[in-house]
Amino acid sequence: MTRIWFSGFGVQLEWSEKMLYAELTDKIISSFFKVYNTLGYGFLERVYENALVIELKRAGFNVLQQENIKYIMKIGWW
């Protein structure tokens, strides 16, 4: 079971079971809440995206934004 409570600009997570990547997850969620608590609501998605990229980089993440990927799509069932 997970208990979540808010603290200042971030979010604190307490895990009753050992969770894989708990520290990493906590950093990402905290970054999101810092952005949301600072900007509030009402902006276009791009504004939040840019702010989250900045905050994730401050948290030490290597972030690629809107990276192009190549894919091959098979049309039909054959």
Secondary structure, DSSP 8 states (H G I E B T S, - for coil): -EEEEEETTEEEEEESS--TTHHHHHHHHHHHHHHHHHH-S-S-HHHHHHHHHHHHHHTT-----S---------S--
